[in-house]
Amino acid sequence: MGNMYGNYWIEDDSSLKNFAKSVAALIDFDCVSESSDDQDDQVKSRFWDILDEEIYVSSDKYENLLLKYCPELGDLFYELWNHGIEPGIKPAFSGPESRGFFNELVYFYFLVHYEELTGYFKNSLSKRAYKKYQMHWMLTHGITMDDIYARISEWKENKESDEFSGYLKEQGFGAGSLWVCFDEFLTSEYEDKEFMKELLSETEFQEWLKERGFGEKIYAFQIDPECQESDIWDDCFWENVAVFGNRYYKERKPEFFQKILDAVDDWVFADLLRLNENPEEVIREISESVPPCAGRTEGYSAAEIEKLRKFIPAWFYEETSDNEALLCKILSIVTGKTWGYRCIHGSSQSDWNYFFYLTDEWTDKSIGDFETRYFNEGTEWIVHDEATIPCGPKDIHGFGLYCTSSDMDGIKQEIAQAASGNPEDVVLYPCE
């Protein structure tokens, strides 16, 4: 049977156990640090503060409660002794001291049954949420403490129900309105994500999200396309890659690549190779102007010297329709590795450039990814990597990731790979 004690509703005061359990239900466990070494001390201190400062009735009420709880006191004192606790309290079954005696009994009961009582309420999120929902309902419907006391007075006067909760369920407030029952709450309000975020504390809401499996998800929100930046120009730009040809777009040429370009664009060098009949001078000039790259284990062969003597002047004088292919032949000889090129494109006609690469290090897909990054036509995302579970895009905090896939399934795969998860667990918040 429940009753008002001060400003708190004690749900069940029919026994010492139920009274202690009802007080434990009033503790806001979210205010207790989960990682603190003195967590238990904080909970016990809060339990006592509620008893000593916030719960009260008249002296005769305490006398009645003590008489009612008398059969339980023998077991309580035995348990205290068994736990090595010496209460050292002076019994007072009547008068002003009865309140202090009663509070100490309830507190000692709480101490010896600490794990049972706190574990129940720590693990019963739905019960805690329902209590908060009832308070929320009363606040939003203008129900005051005076209204509650009035209903209690009516119940005591009419005695239409053995318990006040049953009477309130029948009569309600005002025109008979009342919050929904617990079972209905579980299937309606308790399933409303936005309402639970508003109702519960931050820690409780995280618990609610985990309870529903949100904790196993990977969350990401899209950065506005107008603000996104490709990661292609980061410090980790590819080593053996060159992009140039369109002067309206940013170029990137490795040092050895630029040196080769400078050499083949030198008309004096081109004329020397084309006109000089002295093989030794040709070999010396080629070795000095376009020396073999560090990756080569040997110098140029005679056949390679002849090819360079042919290719370099051709680049300068002949202006072939495929000078880029000619440059790749020169690069392949100088580096000792096979080079290729491709004209990459963006979405508009002016979006183009030449991309030079080592053929054994790049595939069609990786070149396509590069193309998307170069023209910034992918999508940029923030992937949540904190311990909390976000309720929406504004709650997501983590690392940035540039995705090149054009569809959501592909984006999920890229994000899952970066976050070491599964694509089916990725939750996306695209830019609206």
N, C-alpha and C positions, 0 to 999 in steps of 0.2 A: 504494500500500500504506500502510495507516495504522498508527500506533503511539502509545503513551502517551509524552508528554514532560512530566515533572513531573505536575501534576494535570490536564493538558489532553490531549485526544485530537486528534492531528494527522491529519486524514482522509487526506491523501495526501502522503507525503514522497519520492515517486519522482523528483522533479525540483525544482530551485530554484524554478521558477515555481509548481509545485503546493504547495510548502511555504509560500511567501509567501501564496498564495491561501488556504490552510488557516488561517494566522494571521489574515488579514484577516477570515475568517469568525467569529473569536472576538470581534471588536470589537462592542460594544453601541452601535450607531449612535444609539439613542434617547437616550443620555447626552450626545450632541453637540448643541449648540444649533443649530437650523436657521437662525436669523437672525444668528448671530454672525459677525463679520468674520473671526475666526480659526478658523473651523470646520475647515479643512484642517489647521491646526497641531494642533488637539485630536486629530484622527484619527491623525495621524502620531505624536504623542506617546503615544497609547494603544497603537499598534502596537509602538512601541519598548519600552514598559513590559511588555507581554506577553512579548516576546522576552527582555528583560533580567532580569525578575523572576519570571516565572511558568512559563517553559518551560525545561527543562533535562534533560540526560542525561549519561552518563559521557563522559569525554574521548575514549575510543576510538570512541564512537558519533559524535561530532563529526568525528573524523578520517575515518571511513568516509563520512559525508555529504559532506565536502569533496572527497574523492576522486571520489565519484559525480557531484558537480556540476561538476567541473573543465571538462568540455566546454562548459558554459554561461558560464564566467567571461569568455572572450574577448568574447562578444557583450555581456555586462553592462558591462564596462569601456568598450567602444566606445559604448554607449548613454549611460553616465555622461558621457563626454567630449562626446558630441553634445548633451547637455542642459546642458553647461557646469558639471557637478558634478565637483569634484576630491575623490575619496574620502579620500586621505591616510591610508590604513590600511596597517598592516604585516602582510604575509601570515604566517600561522601555521597550518600544516597538521597540527600535532601538539602534544601537551602541553596544559597548562591554558589557554594563550592561544588555543587553537583555538576555544573556545566564543565568545570575543569576536569573533574574525575571522569566524566563521560568522554570528553575529548581525548584524554590520555588512553582510555580503554580502546577507543576506536583506532587511535594512532598505533598502539601496540599490536592490535589485531592486524593492521596494515603491514607492520614490520615483519611479523612472522609469516604472513601470506603474501609477501611482496611480489615474488615472481608470478604467482597465480593471478593476482589482481592487476598488476601493471601489464603483464603479458596479454591478458584478455583485451584490454583497451588499446594497447599498442598495435595489436594485430587485427582489430576489428574496425577497419577504416569505414565500412558502410555504416556502422552504428554511430561513429563520431560524426560522419557526414549528415546522418539523419538528424542528430541533435542540432547541428548548425543550421540545417534546413528549417527545422521548427522555429528556431530563433529568427531566421531570415524571414520566414512567413509572417511571424508576429510583427516584426518591424515594418515590413512592406504593407501590412494590413492595418497598421495603426493600433495594434494591441499593446496596452500598457500594463504595468504591474498592478494597477488598480483594477483593471479588467480581470486579471488572473485571480486576485484576492476575492473579487466579487463572485467569480465562479466557484471558488473554494467554499465561500460562505454559503452559497446556494446548495452546493453538494452536501455540506455538513447538515444543513437544515432539512433538506428533502430526503437524503439517504436513499436515493433511487438506485444507486449502484454501490457495491462494496468498495470499489476503488475509484479514486478521483479521475484516473485516466479513462476508465470506462464511462464515467459520467460525462467527461469532456468530449469523448468520442460521440456520444449520443446528442449532446446539446450544442456543442461548438461555441463559437463566439458570435455576438451580434445576431445576425439572421441565420445562425446555425452553420456558418462557414468554419472550416477547419482544414489544417494541412492534410495531405493524403496519408494513408497508412503506410507502414514501413514496406510492405510487399509492393505496393504500387510505386512508392518512391524508388525502389530498386530497378524497376523497369521503365521509369520515365525520367525524373529529375536526375537520378544517379547516373544515367547514361548520357546526359547532356554535357558534352565536353566544355562548352563555353560557360555553362552555369557552374559546373564543378570548379573551373578555374577561378571564378568570382567568389565562390562560397568557401573553398578550402584554403588553408595556408599554402605557401609555396612548397614546403616539404611534403605536406599531405597530397597536394596535387601531383607532385612527382610520383608519390606512392600510387595514386590513382592511375596515372598513365602506365606505370610498370605493371599494375594489376591487369591492365587490358592489353598487354603485349607491346605497347608503344616503345618500351625500352630496348627492344631488339631491332628497331628500325634505324635507318640511316637517313638523316634529314638534310635537305639542301634547298636553298632558295636562289633564284636567278637574279643576277645583277642587271639593272636596266641596260638594254643593248646600246643605248646612247652613251653610257658611261663605262662600258666594258673595255678592257684592254687585253690584247693578245700577249701571251707570255713568250712569244717567239724571240723577242729582243732581250730576254733576260741574260744574265751573265753566263748561263750554261749553253749558249748558242753552239750548234754543231761545229766541230773542228774542220772537217773536210767538206765544206759546203760553201758555195758561192751563189749570190743572187745579184744580178745586175743586167743592164740593158735598157730599162725604162727610166729615164732621168727624172721622172716625176715620182718615182717610188724609192724608198730607202734601199741602199745597196749594202752588201756585206761580202767582202772579199778577203780571204786569209792572206797573210803576208807573202807566202810563196806564190799564191795565185796572182797577186798584184804585180809581183816581180816578173812573172811570165808575160803578163799583159803589157807591161812597160817595154819588155824586150821585143815582142812581136809587133808593137806599134812604132818601133824605131826604124825609120827608113834607112839610116846609115847601116844599121845592123842587117836589115833586109837586103840592101844592095851588096854588102860584103859577102853574104851567103850566096847571093845570086850570081855575082860576077867574079869572085875570087877563085882562081884556079889552084891555089896552094892548099893542099889538104891539111897540112899541119896548122896553118893559120885559121882555117875554118874550124878545126877541132878545138883550138885554143879559144877562139871567140865564142863558140857555142858553150864550152865548159865554163867560161867566165860569165856570160850573159844569162844563160839558163842552166845553171849547174844542177846535177841530179839531186833530188830531194833526199833528206836524211833517211827516209824509209827504204831507199834503194841500197842493196848490199854491194853493188858493183857500179863502175862508171858506164858510160854509153858504149854500146857495141858499134862496130862500123856500120851495120845496117841501120841502127837508130840515128847515127850521125847523118846518114844520107836522107833519112825521112825528115829529120828536123831541118836540114838544108833545103828540102823541098817544101815542107809545110809552112815554115815561117814567112818566106817571101810571098807564098800564095795567099796567106792571110792578109798581108799588107797590100799587095798589088792587084790580085785577081778579083777581090770582092765577090767571092762565090755566094751562091744563094743559101749556102748552109755553112757560113763561117763558124757557127757555134759547134758544129760537128768537127770541123777542122781544129778548133781550139781544144776539143776533147781528145783528139788524137795527140796533140802536142802535150797536153796534161798527162795523158797515159804514159808517154815515153819518159817525161821528166820525173814523175812520181813512182813509176813502176807498177801502177795500179790502173785498172780500167775505169775511165770516167764516162759519164753520160750526161745528157741535158734534157730538159723539158721546158716548154713554154707553159708557165702556169697562169691561170686566169681567175679573176674575181667575177662578180655578178654584172659589172658594166663593161662596155667595149674597151674603155681605156684602162681597165684593170688587168695588167699583164706584166710579166717579167720573165727573164730566163733563169732557170734553176740548174746549177751544175752540181753533180754528186758522184760518189763512188758507187758503181753499179752493184757491188756485192754487199753494200750496207743499206741499200734503200729498196723498198718494194713499191708497187703501185699504191698500196694503201697508205704507207708512210709518207709518200710524196703527196698524196691527196690530203692527208692531215696537215702537212706543212703548208700546202696551198691555202687551206682553210684558215690556218693561223696567220699566214702572211697577210692576207687580205682582211683579217679580223671578221670572218663571217661565221664563226662558231658561236658558242654561248659561254658565259662566265658564271660560275656558281660559287656560293659559300657553303661549305660542307660542315655540318655541326660536329664538333669533336670534344665537347665538354660533357661532364657527368650528368648534367641535367637533361631532361627531355623537353624539347620545345613544344609549345602549344600552337605556334604559328611562325611565319617567316621572321617576325620581329624578335623572336626568342632564339634565333639561330646564330651561333657564334663559332667560328672555326677557321679552317684554311680555305684559300681560294683555289679553284680548279677550272681550267679552261678546257671545254669539251668540243670536239670536232664533229661529233655525230649530228646528223640532221633530224633525227627522230628521238622521241622520248625513251624508247627502249634502248637505243644505243647510248644515250646520255646516262641512263641508269647503270648500264654495264660499265661505263667509264668511271662513274662515281663509286660504284661498288668495288671496283678494282683498286681505286685510290684509297678507299676506306677499309680495305680487307674484309669486305662483306659480300652479300649476295644481292644481285639485281632486284629480286622480288621483295627485298626488304627496304629498298630505297623509296623515300617519300619526297616528291618534288613539289616545290612551290614556284611555278613559272611566273615570270614577270607579266603582269596584266596589261 
